[in-house]
Amino acid sequence: MNVTATMRAGTETGSLINHVMSAATTPEPKVGMGATVLHWTDRTAGTIIEVGANYFTVQADTAIRTDGNGMSDAQSYRYELNPAGTLYVFERVRRGKAKGAWRENGRKDGNGVLIGHRNHYYDFSF
C-alpha cells in the first residue's frame, strides 16, 4: 500500500520544499534504504534499520557538510551510518485526511518521511 498524504504547508511544515517532498510517491520501506525525516523546516537524513508489519524505524545518519558555504541555504552533504543516531518510528495514520500515510508515531501531525532518498538540510534562520 503506497499512500501519499501531503503535509500541509503552514500547519504541519513551514517549508515549501518539505511540503513538496511529502507528496512524492515512494517505495515500500526496506532495511538499508535511505530516508529523509521531514521536520518543520529542517530535514534529517537517515537509514531504515527495522521494518515491521505496521511500522518502520529510521536512524539518523551523520551528515557531513561538503560545500564549505557556512550559514547558507546552498548545502551539500555526505552521509555515514551512525549507530548512535536518533531513532524515528513511522506508522500509518489510521484516520482523517492523512489516513494511510507514514507519519512519526502514526500521528496525523507527526513528522513526515521520504522513503528511498537521503536529503539533510539545516535551516539557519531559526
N, CA, C and O atoms as CSV, one atom per row, in Angstrom:
chain,resi,resn,atom,element,x,y,z
A,1,MET,N,N,0.844,-1.177,0.000
A,1,MET,CA,C,0.000,0.000,0.000
A,1,MET,C,C,0.886,1.236,0.000
A,1,MET,O,O,1.718,1.409,0.891
A,2,ASN,N,N,0.711,2.086,-0.986
A,2,ASN,CA,C,1.526,3.289,-1.103
A,2,ASN,C,C,0.594,4.485,-1.175
A,2,ASN,O,O,0.044,4.786,-2.234
A,3,VAL,N,N,0.415,5.170,-0.047
A,3,VAL,CA,C,-0.498,6.290,0.051
A,3,VAL,C,C,0.298,7.574,0.191
A,3,VAL,O,O,1.263,7.632,0.953
A,4,THR,N,N,-0.097,8.591,-0.535
A,4,THR,CA,C,0.539,9.891,-0.401
A,4,THR,C,C,-0.431,10.833,0.278
A,4,THR,O,O,-1.537,11.042,-0.220
A,5,ALA,N,N,-0.044,11.400,1.393
A,5,ALA,CA,C,-0.833,12.422,2.081
A,5,ALA,C,C,0.116,13.573,2.374
A,5,ALA,O,O,0.929,13.512,3.296
A,6,THR,N,N,-0.003,14.600,1.587
A,6,THR,CA,C,0.902,15.735,1.668
A,6,THR,C,C,0.800,16.423,3.026
A,6,THR,O,O,-0.294,16.627,3.552
A,7,MET,N,N,1.971,16.781,3.592
A,7,MET,CA,C,1.993,17.592,4.805
A,7,MET,C,C,1.478,18.982,4.433
A,7,MET,O,O,1.877,19.534,3.407
A,8,ARG,N,N,0.608,19.545,5.247
A,8,ARG,CA,C,0.031,20.850,4.942
A,8,ARG,C,C,1.017,21.965,5.288
A,8,ARG,O,O,1.494,22.070,6.418
A,9,ALA,N,N,1.307,22.791,4.285
A,9,ALA,CA,C,2.212,23.928,4.484
A,9,ALA,C,C,1.579,24.913,5.448
A,9,ALA,O,O,0.403,25.254,5.323
A,10,GLY,N,N,2.371,25.370,6.414
A,10,GLY,CA,C,1.894,26.355,7.368
A,10,GLY,C,C,1.337,25.777,8.648
A,10,GLY,O,O,1.312,26.460,9.672
A,11,THR,N,N,0.883,24.520,8.615
A,11,THR,CA,C,0.373,23.895,9.837
A,11,THR,C,C,1.165,22.655,10.230
A,11,THR,O,O,1.356,22.400,11.418
A,12,GLU,N,N,1.628,21.879,9.251
A,12,GLU,CA,C,2.406,20.678,9.541
A,12,GLU,C,C,3.873,20.838,9.145
A,12,GLU,O,O,4.737,20.115,9.641
A,13,THR,N,N,4.147,21.772,8.265
A,13,THR,CA,C,5.525,22.083,7.872
A,13,THR,C,C,5.602,23.554,7.502
A,13,THR,O,O,4.652,24.118,6.958
A,14,GLY,N,N,6.732,24.167,7.798
A,14,GLY,CA,C,6.945,25.564,7.445
A,14,GLY,C,C,7.822,25.712,6.223
A,14,GLY,O,O,8.269,26.816,5.913
A,15,SER,N,N,8.076,24.619,5.524
A,15,SER,CA,C,8.980,24.616,4.386
A,15,SER,C,C,8.249,24.170,3.122
A,15,SER,O,O,7.629,23.107,3.101
A,16,LEU,N,N,8.323,24.974,2.081
A,16,LEU,CA,C,7.721,24.602,0.803
A,16,LEU,C,C,8.368,23.327,0.263
A,16,LEU,O,O,7.674,22.465,-0.276
A,17,ILE,N,N,9.677,23.201,0.401
A,17,ILE,CA,C,10.380,22.014,-0.088
A,17,ILE,C,C,9.892,20.759,0.653
A,17,ILE,O,O,9.635,19.732,0.026
A,18,ASN,N,N,9.764,20.842,1.986
A,18,ASN,CA,C,9.279,19.688,2.744
A,18,ASN,C,C,7.840,19.350,2.356
A,18,ASN,O,O,7.475,18.176,2.307
A,19,HIS,N,N,7.022,20.364,2.079
A,19,HIS,CA,C,5.647,20.161,1.623
A,19,HIS,C,C,5.641,19.376,0.310
A,19,HIS,O,O,4.895,18.408,0.166
A,20,VAL,N,N,6.473,19.794,-0.644
A,20,VAL,CA,C,6.549,19.120,-1.945
A,20,VAL,C,C,7.097,17.700,-1.785
A,20,VAL,O,O,6.570,16.760,-2.380
A,21,MET,N,N,8.167,17.540,-0.973
A,21,MET,CA,C,8.749,16.213,-0.756
A,21,MET,C,C,7.739,15.249,-0.128
A,21,MET,O,O,7.745,14.056,-0.431
A,22,SER,N,N,6.874,15.768,0.744
A,22,SER,CA,C,5.911,14.888,1.416
A,22,SER,C,C,4.879,14.323,0.449
A,22,SER,O,O,4.223,13.329,0.760
A,23,ALA,N,N,4.727,14.937,-0.712
A,23,ALA,CA,C,3.762,14.469,-1.700
A,23,ALA,C,C,4.354,13.451,-2.677
A,23,ALA,O,O,3.633,12.916,-3.520
A,24,ALA,N,N,5.645,13.180,-2.573
A,24,ALA,CA,C,6.293,12.257,-3.506
A,24,ALA,C,C,5.814,10.826,-3.295
A,24,ALA,O,O,5.598,10.390,-2.164
A,25,THR,N,N,5.654,10.114,-4.385
A,25,THR,CA,C,5.334,8.695,-4.303
A,25,THR,C,C,6.634,7.957,-4.007
A,25,THR,O,O,7.627,8.119,-4.716
A,26,THR,N,N,6.616,7.153,-2.962
A,26,THR,CA,C,7.839,6.477,-2.535
A,26,THR,C,C,7.620,4.971,-2.460
A,26,THR,O,O,6.484,4.512,-2.349
A,27,PRO,N,N,8.703,4.203,-2.521
A,27,PRO,CA,C,8.579,2.745,-2.437
A,27,PRO,C,C,8.270,2.292,-1.017
A,27,PRO,O,O,8.366,3.072,-0.070
A,28,GLU,N,N,7.902,1.043,-0.882
A,28,GLU,CA,C,7.703,0.467,0.450
A,28,GLU,C,C,9.062,0.412,1.155
A,28,GLU,O,O,10.083,0.150,0.519
A,29,PRO,N,N,9.073,0.656,2.456
A,29,PRO,CA,C,10.348,0.673,3.185
A,29,PRO,C,C,11.000,-0.697,3.272
A,29,PRO,O,O,10.328,-1.716,3.435
A,30,LYS,N,N,12.337,-0.702,3.159
A,30,LYS,CA,C,13.133,-1.921,3.316
A,30,LYS,C,C,14.363,-1.568,4.131
A,30,LYS,O,O,14.886,-0.458,4.031
A,31,VAL,N,N,14.819,-2.505,4.931
A,31,VAL,CA,C,16.015,-2.288,5.749
A,31,VAL,C,C,17.189,-1.921,4.841
A,31,VAL,O,O,17.426,-2.570,3.822
A,32,GLY,N,N,17.920,-0.872,5.226
A,32,GLY,CA,C,19.073,-0.419,4.467
A,32,GLY,C,C,18.791,0.731,3.526
A,32,GLY,O,O,19.723,1.378,3.048
A,33,MET,N,N,17.518,1.001,3.246
A,33,MET,CA,C,17.170,2.117,2.358
A,33,MET,C,C,17.429,3.442,3.053
A,33,MET,O,O,17.355,3.543,4.278
A,34,GLY,N,N,17.733,4.454,2.256
A,34,GLY,CA,C,17.842,5.807,2.776
A,34,GLY,C,C,16.455,6.362,3.051
A,34,GLY,O,O,15.462,5.887,2.499
A,35,ALA,N,N,16.397,7.374,3.911
A,35,ALA,CA,C,15.133,8.039,4.223
A,35,ALA,C,C,15.433,9.469,4.645
A,35,ALA,O,O,16.526,9.777,5.121
A,36,THR,N,N,14.449,10.331,4.464
A,36,THR,CA,C,14.561,11.717,4.892
A,36,THR,C,C,13.391,12.023,5.810
A,36,THR,O,O,12.234,11.928,5.400
A,37,VAL,N,N,13.688,12.391,7.053
A,37,VAL,CA,C,12.659,12.790,8.006
A,37,VAL,C,C,12.367,14.267,7.748
A,37,VAL,O,O,13.279,15.093,7.747
A,38,LEU,N,N,11.087,14.596,7.527
A,38,LEU,CA,C,10.668,15.953,7.185
A,38,LEU,C,C,10.145,16.655,8.435
A,38,LEU,O,O,9.060,16.338,8.921
A,39,HIS,N,N,10.915,17.602,8.951
A,39,HIS,CA,C,10.535,18.367,10.136
A,39,HIS,C,C,9.842,19.659,9.694
A,39,HIS,O,O,9.422,19.779,8.543
A,40,TRP,N,N,9.723,20.628,10.615
A,40,TRP,CA,C,9.070,21.900,10.303
A,40,TRP,C,C,9.769,22.577,9.122
A,40,TRP,O,O,9.121,22.863,8.115
A,41,THR,N,N,11.073,22.841,9.221
A,41,THR,CA,C,11.822,23.364,8.070
A,41,THR,C,C,13.089,22.559,7.808
A,41,THR,O,O,13.620,22.591,6.698
A,42,ASP,N,N,13.575,21.845,8.804
A,42,ASP,CA,C,14.777,21.028,8.645
A,42,ASP,C,C,14.434,19.675,8.041
A,42,ASP,O,O,13.273,19.270,7.997
A,43,ARG,N,N,15.477,18.983,7.575
A,43,ARG,CA,C,15.346,17.604,7.121
A,43,ARG,C,C,16.504,16.812,7.724
A,43,ARG,O,O,17.625,17.311,7.814
A,44,THR,N,N,16.228,15.584,8.133
A,44,THR,CA,C,17.247,14.710,8.709
A,44,THR,C,C,17.413,13.497,7.818
A,44,THR,O,O,16.453,12.764,7.578
A,45,ALA,N,N,18.627,13.279,7.325
A,45,ALA,CA,C,18.921,12.102,6.514
A,45,ALA,C,C,19.132,10.908,7.432
A,45,ALA,O,O,19.744,11.034,8.493
A,46,GLY,N,N,18.630,9.759,7.027
A,46,GLY,CA,C,18.780,8.572,7.853
A,46,GLY,C,C,18.718,7.298,7.040
A,46,GLY,O,O,18.622,7.319,5.813
A,47,THR,N,N,18.776,6.188,7.755
A,47,THR,CA,C,18.733,4.855,7.153
A,47,THR,C,C,17.642,4.047,7.850
A,47,THR,O,O,17.513,4.093,9.074
A,48,ILE,N,N,16.866,3.314,7.072
A,48,ILE,CA,C,15.838,2.439,7.649
A,48,ILE,C,C,16.546,1.228,8.243
A,48,ILE,O,O,17.247,0.498,7.542
A,49,ILE,N,N,16.353,1.022,9.554
A,49,ILE,CA,C,17.062,-0.066,10.235
A,49,ILE,C,C,16.143,-1.201,10.666
A,49,ILE,O,O,16.621,-2.274,11.035
A,50,GLU,N,N,14.818,-0.979,10.624
A,50,GLU,CA,C,13.880,-2.022,11.030
A,50,GLU,C,C,12.558,-1.795,10.321
A,50,GLU,O,O,12.090,-0.662,10.206
A,51,VAL,N,N,11.953,-2.891,9.842
A,51,VAL,CA,C,10.649,-2.822,9.197
A,51,VAL,C,C,9.766,-3.897,9.804
A,51,VAL,O,O,10.126,-5.074,9.824
A,52,GLY,N,N,8.601,-3.481,10.301
A,52,GLY,CA,C,7.620,-4.418,10.846
A,52,GLY,C,C,6.378,-4.411,9.981
A,52,GLY,O,O,6.354,-3.784,8.922
A,53,ALA,N,N,5.354,-5.105,10.426
A,53,ALA,CA,C,4.119,-5.204,9.658
A,53,ALA,C,C,3.446,-3.838,9.496
A,53,ALA,O,O,2.895,-3.545,8.435
A,54,ASN,N,N,3.484,-3.008,10.529
A,54,ASN,CA,C,2.776,-1.733,10.504
A,54,ASN,C,C,3.652,-0.537,10.853
A,54,ASN,O,O,3.133,0.531,11.176
A,55,TYR,N,N,4.954,-0.697,10.795
A,55,TYR,CA,C,5.851,0.399,11.164
A,55,TYR,C,C,7.220,0.184,10.528
A,55,TYR,O,O,7.525,-0.890,10.010
A,56,PHE,N,N,8.034,1.233,10.583
A,56,PHE,CA,C,9.458,1.100,10.282
A,56,PHE,C,C,10.212,2.139,11.091
A,56,PHE,O,O,9.647,3.153,11.500
A,57,THR,N,N,11.503,1.877,11.319
A,57,THR,CA,C,12.339,2.753,12.126
A,57,THR,C,C,13.463,3.319,11.277
A,57,THR,O,O,14.152,2.594,10.559
A,58,VAL,N,N,13.631,4.635,11.376
A,58,VAL,CA,C,14.715,5.339,10.698
A,58,VAL,C,C,15.712,5.786,11.759
A,58,VAL,O,O,15.328,6.361,12.777
A,59,GLN,N,N,16.993,5.520,11.517
A,59,GLN,CA,C,18.045,6.003,12.403
A,59,GLN,C,C,18.797,7.117,11.680
A,59,GLN,O,O,19.242,6.944,10.546
A,60,ALA,N,N,18.934,8.271,12.355
A,60,ALA,CA,C,19.600,9.421,11.753
A,60,ALA,C,C,21.045,9.085,11.410
A,60,ALA,O,O,21.762,8.495,12.218
A,61,ASP,N,N,21.464,9.462,10.213
A,61,ASP,CA,C,22.847,9.300,9.781
A,61,ASP,C,C,23.667,10.500,10.266
A,61,ASP,O,O,23.112,11.510,10.700
A,62,THR,N,N,24.976,10.375,10.187
A,62,THR,CA,C,25.851,11.524,10.395
A,62,THR,C,C,25.950,12.233,9.048
A,62,THR,O,O,26.385,11.646,8.057
A,63,ALA,N,N,25.541,13.504,9.023
A,63,ALA,CA,C,25.594,14.299,7.803
A,63,ALA,C,C,26.791,15.237,7.899
A,63,ALA,O,O,26.874,16.048,8.822
A,64,ILE,N,N,27.712,15.129,6.957
A,64,ILE,CA,C,28.948,15.913,6.973
A,64,ILE,C,C,28.913,16.897,5.807
A,64,ILE,O,O,28.826,16.501,4.645
A,65,ARG,N,N,28.981,18.192,6.140
A,65,ARG,CA,C,28.933,19.232,5.101
A,65,ARG,C,C,30.129,19.100,4.160
A,65,ARG,O,O,31.259,18.876,4.594
A,66,THR,N,N,29.856,19.242,2.866
A,66,THR,CA,C,30.907,19.137,1.856
A,66,THR,C,C,31.037,20.400,1.014
A,66,THR,O,O,31.920,20.485,0.162
A,67,ASP,N,N,30.162,21.389,1.244
A,67,ASP,CA,C,30.138,22.556,0.369
A,67,ASP,C,C,30.982,23.729,0.850
A,67,ASP,O,O,31.403,24.543,0.029
A,68,GLY,N,N,31.244,23.845,2.144
A,68,GLY,CA,C,32.037,24.948,2.667
A,68,GLY,C,C,31.359,26.301,2.581
A,68,GLY,O,O,32.039,27.327,2.607
A,69,ASN,N,N,30.036,26.333,2.479
A,69,ASN,CA,C,29.299,27.585,2.322
A,69,ASN,C,C,28.894,28.236,3.641
A,69,ASN,O,O,28.270,29.297,3.620
A,70,GLY,N,N,29.216,27.656,4.762
A,70,GLY,CA,C,28.848,28.241,6.049
A,70,GLY,C,C,27.345,28.268,6.255
A,70,GLY,O,O,26.644,27.312,5.921
A,71,MET,N,N,26.850,29.381,6.813
A,71,MET,CA,C,25.421,29.505,7.114
A,71,MET,C,C,24.655,29.897,5.860
A,71,MET,O,O,24.231,31.044,5.717
A,72,SER,N,N,24.482,28.964,4.970
A,72,SER,CA,C,23.885,29.215,3.658
A,72,SER,C,C,22.767,28.217,3.390
A,72,SER,O,O,22.745,27.131,3.969
A,73,ASP,N,N,21.836,28.590,2.507
A,73,ASP,CA,C,20.809,27.658,2.068
A,73,ASP,C,C,21.363,26.647,1.073
A,73,ASP,O,O,20.776,25.580,0.891
A,74,ALA,N,N,22.480,26.962,0.425
A,74,ALA,CA,C,23.119,26.051,-0.526
A,74,ALA,C,C,23.978,25.069,0.270
A,74,ALA,O,O,25.123,25.366,0.614
A,75,GLN,N,N,23.411,23.901,0.556
A,75,GLN,CA,C,24.076,22.916,1.396
A,75,GLN,C,C,24.185,21.581,0.656
A,75,GLN,O,O,23.246,21.135,-0.004
A,76,SER,N,N,25.362,20.959,0.787
A,76,SER,CA,C,25.509,19.590,0.296
A,76,SER,C,C,26.219,18.782,1.383
A,76,SER,O,O,27.018,19.313,2.155
A,77,TYR,N,N,25.908,17.494,1.423
A,77,TYR,CA,C,26.393,16.630,2.490
A,77,TYR,C,C,26.836,15.287,1.937
A,77,TYR,O,O,26.428,14.875,0.851
A,78,ARG,N,N,27.678,14.616,2.705
A,78,ARG,CA,C,27.908,13.187,2.518
A,78,ARG,C,C,27.426,12.542,3.811
A,78,ARG,O,O,27.392,13.179,4.864
A,79,TYR,N,N,27.057,11.277,3.715
A,79,TYR,CA,C,26.401,10.615,4.844
A,79,TYR,C,C,27.173,9.382,5.286
A,79,TYR,O,O,27.733,8.645,4.474
A,80,GLU,N,N,27.187,9.182,6.595
A,80,GLU,CA,C,27.768,7.982,7.185
A,80,GLU,C,C,26.756,7.407,8.165
A,80,GLU,O,O,26.049,8.147,8.849
A,81,LEU,N,N,26.694,6.077,8.226
A,81,LEU,CA,C,25.813,5.441,9.205
A,81,LEU,C,C,26.235,5.852,10.607
A,81,LEU,O,O,27.426,5.994,10.888
A,82,ASN,N,N,25.269,6.041,11.475
A,82,ASN,CA,C,25.538,6.456,12.842
A,82,ASN,C,C,24.783,5.522,13.793
A,82,ASN,O,O,23.586,5.711,14.009
A,83,PRO,N,N,25.460,4.513,14.366
A,83,PRO,CA,C,24.781,3.567,15.247
A,83,PRO,C,C,24.185,4.218,16.497
A,83,PRO,O,O,23.360,3.604,17.173
A,84,ALA,N,N,24.592,5.457,16.812
A,84,ALA,CA,C,24.044,6.170,17.975
A,84,ALA,C,C,23.060,7.260,17.549
A,84,ALA,O,O,22.659,8.084,18.371
A,85,GLY,N,N,22.670,7.272,16.275
A,85,GLY,CA,C,21.772,8.309,15.763
A,85,GLY,C,C,20.376,8.227,16.364
A,85,GLY,O,O,19.938,7.172,16.824
A,86,THR,N,N,19.691,9.361,16.347
A,86,THR,CA,C,18.313,9.445,16.842
A,86,THR,C,C,17.418,8.482,16.065
A,86,THR,O,O,17.562,8.331,14.852
A,87,LEU,N,N,16.495,7.834,16.771
A,87,LEU,CA,C,15.555,6.903,16.149
A,87,LEU,C,C,14.206,7.576,15.933
A,87,LEU,O,O,13.707,8.284,16.808
A,88,TYR,N,N,13.623,7.350,14.765
A,88,TYR,CA,C,12.298,7.850,14.428
A,88,TYR,C,C,11.457,6.654,13.997
A,88,TYR,O,O,11.855,5.913,13.098
A,89,VAL,N,N,10.307,6.458,14.623
A,89,VAL,CA,C,9.423,5.348,14.287
A,89,VAL,C,C,8.233,5.896,13.494
A,89,VAL,O,O,7.554,6.823,13.935
A,90,PHE,N,N,7.993,5.312,12.325
A,90,PHE,CA,C,6.898,5.743,11.458
A,90,PHE,C,C,5.849,4.650,11.371
A,90,PHE,O,O,6.162,3.477,11.168
A,91,GLU,N,N,4.600,5.057,11.527
A,91,GLU,CA,C,3.449,4.160,11.392
A,91,GLU,C,C,2.452,4.833,10.455
A,91,GLU,O,O,2.528,6.036,10.201
A,92,ARG,N,N,1.519,4.037,9.948
A,92,ARG,CA,C,0.476,4.596,9.090
A,92,ARG,C,C,-0.555,5.321,9.956
A,92,ARG,O,O,-0.923,4.852,11.032
A,93,VAL,N,N,-1.013,6.476,9.462
A,93,VAL,CA,C,-2.084,7.208,10.126
A,93,VAL,C,C,-3.369,6.410,9.941
A,93,VAL,O,O,-3.636,5.904,8.851
A,94,ARG,N,N,-4.164,6.296,11.000
A,94,ARG,CA,C,-5.343,5.414,10.959
A,94,ARG,C,C,-6.633,6.084,10.513
A,94,ARG,O,O,-7.559,5.400,10.076
A,95,ARG,N,N,-6.717,7.428,10.616
A,95,ARG,CA,C,-7.962,8.091,10.210
A,95,ARG,C,C,-7.679,9.542,9.826
A,95,ARG,O,O,-6.589,10.063,10.061
A,96,GLY,N,N,-8.680,10.176,9.235
A,96,GLY,CA,C,-8.557,11.570,8.831
A,96,GLY,C,C,-7.987,11.723,7.429
A,96,GLY,O,O,-7.840,10.749,6.690
A,97,LYS,N,N,-7.671,12.963,7.077
A,97,LYS,CA,C,-7.176,13.251,5.725
A,97,LYS,C,C,-5.849,12.576,5.423
A,97,LYS,O,O,-5.553,12.278,4.266
A,98,ALA,N,N,-5.051,12.332,6.448
A,98,ALA,CA,C,-3.738,11.707,6.247
A,98,ALA,C,C,-3.802,10.184,6.381
A,98,ALA,O,O,-2.758,9.533,6.435
A,99,LYS,N,N,-4.991,9.611,6.436
A,99,LYS,CA,C,-5.138,8.159,6.623
A,99,LYS,C,C,-4.296,7.387,5.617
A,99,LYS,O,O,-4.358,7.627,4.412
A,100,GLY,N,N,-3.501,6.446,6.147
A,100,GLY,CA,C,-2.673,5.594,5.312
A,100,GLY,C,C,-1.264,6.117,5.080
A,100,GLY,O,O,-0.398,5.372,4.621
A,101,ALA,N,N,-1.019,7.397,5.391
A,101,ALA,CA,C,0.309,7.992,5.176
A,101,ALA,C,C,1.247,7.582,6.305
A,101,ALA,O,O,0.813,7.375,7.439
A,102,TRP,N,N,2.524,7.468,5.991
A,102,TRP,CA,C,3.539,7.217,7.017
A,102,TRP,C,C,3.822,8.524,7.739
A,102,TRP,O,O,4.227,9.502,7.111
A,103,ARG,N,N,3.615,8.555,9.046
A,103,ARG,CA,C,3.951,9.715,9.875
A,103,ARG,C,C,4.585,9.219,11.165
A,103,ARG,O,O,4.337,8.093,11.596
A,104,GLU,N,N,5.397,10.057,11.773
A,104,GLU,CA,C,6.078,9.663,13.007
A,104,GLU,C,C,5.050,9.285,14.063
A,104,GLU,O,O,4.138,10.058,14.360
A,105,ASN,N,N,5.202,8.095,14.625
A,105,ASN,CA,C,4.318,7.518,15.639
A,105,ASN,C,C,2.871,7.393,15.182
A,105,ASN,O,O,1.978,7.235,16.015
A,106,GLY,N,N,2.618,7.460,13.870
A,106,GLY,CA,C,1.268,7.296,13.343
A,106,GLY,C,C,0.353,8.476,13.615
A,106,GLY,O,O,-0.858,8.379,13.414
A,107,ARG,N,N,0.917,9.595,14.072
A,107,ARG,CA,C,0.120,10.790,14.371
A,107,ARG,C,C,-0.057,11.613,13.113
A,107,ARG,O,O,0.903,11.832,12.374
A,108,LYS,N,N,-1.275,12.074,12.858
A,108,LYS,CA,C,-1.548,12.845,11.639
A,108,LYS,C,C,-0.679,14.093,11.531
A,108,LYS,O,O,-0.384,14.546,10.425
A,109,ASP,N,N,-0.265,14.656,12.672
A,109,ASP,CA,C,0.570,15.849,12.661
A,109,ASP,C,C,2.033,15.540,12.982
A,109,ASP,O,O,2.811,16.446,13.281
A,110,GLY,N,N,2.406,14.257,12.919
A,110,GLY,CA,C,3.796,13.859,13.158
A,110,GLY,C,C,4.677,14.197,11.971
A,110,GLY,O,O,4.178,14.523,10.894
A,111,ASN,N,N,5.983,14.121,12.162
A,111,ASN,CA,C,6.918,14.364,11.067
A,111,ASN,C,C,6.614,13.433,9.903
A,111,ASN,O,O,6.221,12.283,10.100
A,112,GLY,N,N,6.798,13.937,8.695
A,112,GLY,CA,C,6.641,13.112,7.510
A,112,GLY,C,C,7.963,12.422,7.179
A,112,GLY,O,O,8.972,12.625,7.855
A,113,VAL,N,N,7.940,11.607,6.131
A,113,VAL,CA,C,9.144,10.892,5.730
A,113,VAL,C,C,9.139,10.696,4.223
A,113,VAL,O,O,8.097,10.454,3.614
A,114,LEU,N,N,10.311,10.805,3.640
A,114,LEU,CA,C,10.519,10.495,2.226
A,114,LEU,C,C,11.364,9.236,2.196
A,114,LEU,O,O,12.512,9.251,2.640
A,115,ILE,N,N,10.823,8.165,1.689
A,115,ILE,CA,C,11.498,6.863,1.679
A,115,ILE,C,C,12.316,6.728,0.398
A,115,ILE,O,O,11.841,7.047,-0.692
A,116,GLY,N,N,13.558,6.248,0.544
A,116,GLY,CA,C,14.385,5.964,-0.617
A,116,GLY,C,C,15.395,7.044,-0.965
A,116,GLY,O,O,16.191,6.865,-1.886
A,117,HIS,N,N,15.381,8.162,-0.247
A,117,HIS,CA,C,16.301,9.267,-0.535
A,117,HIS,C,C,16.830,9.851,0.768
A,117,HIS,O,O,16.100,9.963,1.753
A,118,ARG,N,N,18.105,10.222,0.765
A,118,ARG,CA,C,18.693,10.949,1.903
A,118,ARG,C,C,18.876,12.399,1.469
A,118,ARG,O,O,19.484,12.678,0.436
A,119,ASN,N,N,18.342,13.318,2.275
A,119,ASN,CA,C,18.481,14.734,1.957
A,119,ASN,C,C,18.480,15.506,3.263
A,119,ASN,O,O,17.422,15.792,3.824
A,120,HIS,N,N,19.665,15.842,3.745
A,120,HIS,CA,C,19.784,16.570,5.007
A,120,HIS,C,C,19.772,18.064,4.715
A,120,HIS,O,O,20.319,18.513,3.708
A,121,TYR,N,N,19.140,18.838,5.613
A,121,TYR,CA,C,19.108,20.285,5.472
A,121,TYR,C,C,18.921,20.901,6.840
A,121,TYR,O,O,18.096,20.440,7.629
A,122,TYR,N,N,19.688,21.944,7.125
A,122,TYR,CA,C,19.554,22.665,8.378
A,122,TYR,C,C,19.177,24.104,8.058
A,122,TYR,O,O,19.885,24.779,7.312
A,123,ASP,N,N,18.073,24.577,8.614
A,123,ASP,CA,C,17.596,25.933,8.376
A,123,ASP,C,C,18.220,26.859,9.405
A,123,ASP,O,O,17.851,26.819,10.578
A,124,PHE,N,N,19.162,27.694,8.979
A,124,PHE,CA,C,19.878,28.582,9.884
A,124,PHE,C,C,19.042,29.776,10.339
A,124,PHE,O,O,19.471,30.511,11.228
A,125,SER,N,N,17.862,29.993,9.757
A,125,SER,CA,C,17.057,31.151,10.117
A,125,SER,C,C,16.262,30.966,11.406
A,125,SER,O,O,15.629,31.910,11.878
A,126,PHE,N,N,16.285,29.758,11.984
A,126,PHE,CA,C,15.553,29.536,13.235
A,126,PHE,C,C,16.524,29.416,14.386
A,126,PHE,O,O,16.107,29.225,15.529
